Structures are given as C-alpha cells and as structure tokens.
C-alpha cells in the first residue's frame, strides 16, 4: 500500500493495473471501496450472510470461524492492521443495525443502555475473537465455533431470564 495505512482508489489502481477512472466507476467513494473489500473477504471465507439476521444466525459460528481458518493470512490482516480496521469500520452502521435486529427479542426487556451492551457482547463473540483464540489458545475454527456458539447460547438464555433486570454481576 502506498503509505502503509491507506486503501485508496489510487492504491487499488496502481496495484491491479486497472485505471483509476474504472476503479471510481465501480466504487464512487472510499466507503464503497472499503465496504466491498470487507464483504469480499467474508465471501472468501465462505460466509453466506453479510451480518446475522436472527438469533439462529448468531448461533451459527462454526462456519464463520472455520472460514476464517481457510483464509487465515487474509483474516489475520483484516483483524490486525489499520487497513483491516478501516474495512470493518466502513460497515459499522450496517453491522450495528443487523446485530440489534438479530438480538432484539432477547434484549427487549432490558434498559436501553443494557440492550446496547448485551448486543455489543453478542457481536464480539459472534465474529471477533478468532485471532485471539487462535494466537493465545491454538484453537481451530471448529473449536472456536463450538466455544462461541455455547457462549452466545448461554448469554441469550441469561438475557431472556432477566425479566428486565439490568446487566450487573449481581443480577
């Protein structure tokens, strides 16, 4: 990449040999370029959904983590570089809306702030622990899928049983 921190139309044109004008035709702004790159990485990993649409897709972490194992060098870059962070952040709003909708039933009785906190934790468990579990525990994608699916299930059950009690270690 040109300065090591940018994914830009110019860098893509220079790297691929495709004209800058053509790159802009397909990706009119930086967000569309980054969003498309992020979606493409998920497709390479074999993930059918961009983001979860319901609780069942929240629980299906096996395919996510096994897919990240399949493209480990790319997944590592996406999880550990400024470029990867920019790609992930380009879909922040869409990601948040999707997870809020997928978790809506389980968190509906919680206070508003706690709905956001619980949903954020579900999102972290659903997709973002791959690099840490791989590096620190030498787990495979299948093992990670098993662990995260269990943790999400436990969390969803706890959220339903709260009957509106706020999140707290004491509750």
N, C-alpha and C positions, 0 to 999 in steps of 0.2 A: 504494500500500500504506500502511497506517496509519502506521507509523513508518519506512517505507522499507526495513526489513530483515526484515519478517515476512511469511510466507504463513501465514495462520491461518484457522480456521473463521469468525471474525468478519469478517475482511477479505473472504473469498470471499462471505459473505452480504451484506455491505454493497455490494460491487462488482457482484454479479449480481442483487440484489434477491430472492434466494431466502432463505427463512427459515433462521435458524441451526439450528433443530431438523432441518430437511430435510438440510442440509449434514452434520450429525452422523450422521444416519441412514445416509447413503451412505459417509461417511468417519469412522469412530468415533474416530480419533485423528489426530494431526498427521502421523505417519509414513505412514498410508494416504492422506492428502490429498496429501502431497508425492510419494509414490511414484506415485500415479495421474497427477499432473501431469507427472512425468518421463516416464512411459510414453506419455502423450498427445502430448507433444512429439515423441517418436520416431515415433509413428504419423503425425503431421502431416508429418514428413519422408519418410514412405513406407517406413520400416524395418520389415520383416516380423518380425524376431526382436527380442525384448527384449535379449538378450545372446547372444553366439555359443555354439553348442552343440558345434562341432567345428572342426577346422583349416580346412576349406573355408569355413566362415562367417567365420573370422578373415581369410581372404584376400579376401573379398568386401567391399572397402572402397569400391568405386565407388558403390554405391547409398547408402551412408552419407553420403559427402561430397557427392554430388550432391543428396541430400535436404536436407542442411544448407544448401546454397546456395539451395534452393527456399524455405526458411523463414529466410533469413539474419537478419532482425531478431530473431526469436524465438531462434534458435540463438545469436546474439551475447549476448542477455540471459542465457540459460542458462549460457553459458561465462564470463560476466564480472561477474555480480552475486552478492551474498550469497544472494539468493533462489534463483538457479540452482544455486549450490553446495549449498544445503540440499536442493534437489530431487534432485541427483545423489547426495548422501550418504545419502539416505533408502533407497537401494537398494544400499548398499555391500556388505553381506554377500552378497546375491544376485549382484551383479556379480563379486565375488571368486570365489565358487563356480563360476560359469559359465566364467570365464576359466581357472581352474585345471583344470577338466574339459576345456575345449577344447584346452589346451596340454599336457595330461598325458602324452601319448605322446612328444612332442618333448623334454620335460624330465625324463622318468622316471629317467634315469641320473645326473642332477646331484645334488650335495649339496642337502639340504632348503632352506637359505637361498638357494642359487642358483636353485632351482626357482621360488621366490617372486620373486626379482629378474627373472628372464627372463620370467615370466608378467606381471609388472607392466609391463615394457617392451613386451610384445606388446599389452597393453591400451591403453597410451598411444598407440602407433602406430595401433591399430585405430580409435580414436574421438576422441582428444582434441587432435589437432594442427590441427584445422580453422581455428580463429580465428587462430592464429599464422601458418599458411601463407597464409591469406587476407590478413591485415594486413601481414605483412612481405615476402611474395613475390608478392602479387596473383595467386595461383593460383586456378584454377577447381576445383570439386568433382571434375571428371573428371581433372584433372591431379593433384590430391591423391590420388585413388583409385589412380591409376597408381603414384605415388611410394610410397605407404604399402603397397600390395599387394606391390610389389617389395621394400621393406624388410622386411616381415613374412616373405616367402618366403626372403630371404637369412638372416634370423635363425633361422627354423625349420630350414633346411638346416645352419647352423652348430651349432645345438643338437643335432641328430642326429649330427653328425660328431664331437662332443666325446668320445664314449666314456667319459663320467663325469668328464672333466677339469673342474675348477671354472672358473667365469667369471673371466676375468682378461685384461687386454690382451695379456699374454704368451702366452696359450694359444690 
